[in-house]
Amino acid sequence: MDQHLALAWHVEIFARMKRLPPLAKVLGRSAQTQMTSRQSNDEILAAMRSWAAVQNAKMEGEAPCSEP
């Protein structure tokens, strides 16, 4: 609930602004931080394999879809 309130508050504040600040400033990140926090290809691949395993496990319990 707190996250929803914070989101609504920020949406309203941004709606009232005539000019939006740069995204990096809003997020509190510098250009250097963005460059150093990038994921490697191996990290992305590991995350996708983990996500796919979870999705496959969820689908194993469901009935297969029939093709028309």
N, C-alpha and C positions, 0 to 999 in steps of 0.2 A: 504494500500500500504506500509506503514511504517513497518508493521509486516512482510510482505513478504521480504522486504529488510533486515530486521534484521535476519530473518531466513536464507536467502541466505548467509549473511555474516558469521553467526555462522557455517553453514554447511561447507563453504569453509575453515574456520579456523580449524575446527576439521579434515577435510580431509588432511590438511597439517601437522598435528601433528603426530609425530612418536608414541607417547603413550598418550592415553586419560587420563585426570584427573578423579578422582572418581566422580560419579554422584552427590553425596551430596555436593561436593565442587563446582561443576558447578552450581548447583541450589541454592547454598548459604544457605544450610540447615545443621543443625547439627543432630546427631542421637537423641538428646533429643527433638528437635523441631519436628521431624518426629513422635515420640511416643506421644507427647502431642496434635498433630493436627489430630489424627484419629477420624473418624466419629463413632458415636454409631450406633448400629443396628437400633434403632428407627429413627435416622436421615437418614440413608440409605433407610429404608422402606418408609419414607415420601417423599424422593426425587424420588424414583421409582414410587410411586403412582401418584405424580404430573406429571412425565414424561408420564406415561400411560394415564392419563386423557387428556393430550395435544394430544397424538397420536390418541386416540379414537375420539377426537373432529375433528381431521383432516380427519379421515377415514369416519366419518358420512356423509361428503359431497361427497364422492366418490361412484361410482357405485360398487355394490358387485361383487366379482370375481365369475365366474362360474366354477364349478368343472368339469373335463373331464369325 
